C-alpha cells in the first residue's frame, strides 16, 4: 500500500489493536494499588503508587517517594478492601508516598494466627523496602484484625536492617540477609530501617474479643459470649488468639504478651517508636468489634453521648481524645505473673495498662444517621464508599492528615 493511501478495513483493525495494547499496558503497569482481590500478585511488581503520575515528567523532575504507607486488611479480607482509600492517598499525595496494600494475608489465610500473619507481613514489608531504596519513612494503617497483625509485624521489623545496598555501603553489617539485626546505630528506633511515623488502627480488637461486650452482636449476654468462646475454633488459631484461649507452654495469651517487650519480640518498643498512634472506633452499629476493645479503654472511660461534639466539617466524628502520657511501669511476665493472669478482668487490666504506656489519639466515629450505619465496621475502612453520602471524606481526610505532612 502506498504511503497515505486509505485502507478502510485494515485501519479499523489497527485502531482496535492499538486501543487493546494501550489498555493491557495500563493493566500491567507496576503499582502497589493493583493487587488481585483473591490473592497475591507477586511482590516483585510492587512499586511506587505515584509512578503513573510521574511517567509523563522528565527524569530531572521525577523524584522517588520517601514515605511507605502499608495498609493491612482484616479477617477474611483482601488487599481489595483498601482500594478506595489507597486511591485517595495517591490523589492527594502523588509525589510523596508509596501506598502498599498488603497481599500476604487474605481469605482463609487470616485464620492462621496473629503471629503467623505478622511474620508474613514483616517479610512482605522487607521485600517492598528492599525494592524501593529511596524510602525514608513508614506508616501502618490496619483495619480490624489488620491492626493486630501490624502490631506483631513491627516487633519483627524493629531496629532491623532489611536493605542489602545500605548494609553493603556502610560496611558495618556482615550479614546481608533481609531481616537480620544490624549493628549500625542508624537503625536504632527504626522499623525496617525506616523512620516510623504513624500507626493507625480502625476498629481493631486490641483487647481481643473474649471480654464482656467485645462482640456487640452478642449484646453483652454472658451465655452468648460463653458460646462464642467455645466455638472460636471455627476461626482457627486466630480465633484462639482473639478469645485469649492460647496458652502455649505456660505462656500468657499472645495478645497479653503483645503489651510488653516479651522475649526477643519488642512489641511495645516498636509501637512506642512511632511518632503518632491513632485508634479509630465505632460508637454504634459495629456488630463485629466492640468500642472498648477498639479504643483501648475501660467501660467507664468511654465518652457518653452527652459528651459528643459536633464537627461542622466532619460530621461523623463525634469525639476526639488527644494523647495522654501515663506512667505505667514495665511489666515482667515471670512464671508467677503468668499464673496470676487467670481471670478475664486481670487480662483486660494488663492489656489496657500495657498499651496505654504509649500515648494514643482516640477518634470515636458514629454513622448513626447515615444509610450505611448497619455496615459501620466495613464503612470505616472505606471499602465500598464511592458515591455514597457517608462521611468518607472525613475518614479519608483524617487518615491523610494523620499520615501527612511528612
Buried (B, 14 or more C-beta within 10 A) or exposed (E): EEEEEEEEEEEEEEEEEEEEEEEEEEEEBEBBBBBEEEEBEEBEBBBBBBBBBBEEEEEEEBEBBBBBBBBBBBBBBBBBBBBBBBBBBBEBBBBBBBBBBBBBBBBEBBBBBBBBBBBBBBBBBBBBBBBBEEBBBBBBBBBBBBBBBBBBBBBBBBBBBBBBEBBEEBEBBEEBEBBEEBEBEEBEBBBBBBBBBBBBBBBBBBBBBBBBBBBBEBEEEEEEBEEBBEEBEEBBBBBBBBBBBBBEEEBBBBBBBBBBBBEEBBBBBBBBBBEBBBBBBBBBBBBBBBBBBBBBBEEEEBBEEEEBEEBEEBBBBBBBBEEEEEEEEEBEBEEEEBEEBEEBEEBBEBBBBBBBBBEBBBBBBBBBEBEBBEBBBBBBBBBBBEEEEBBBBBBBBBBBEBBBEB
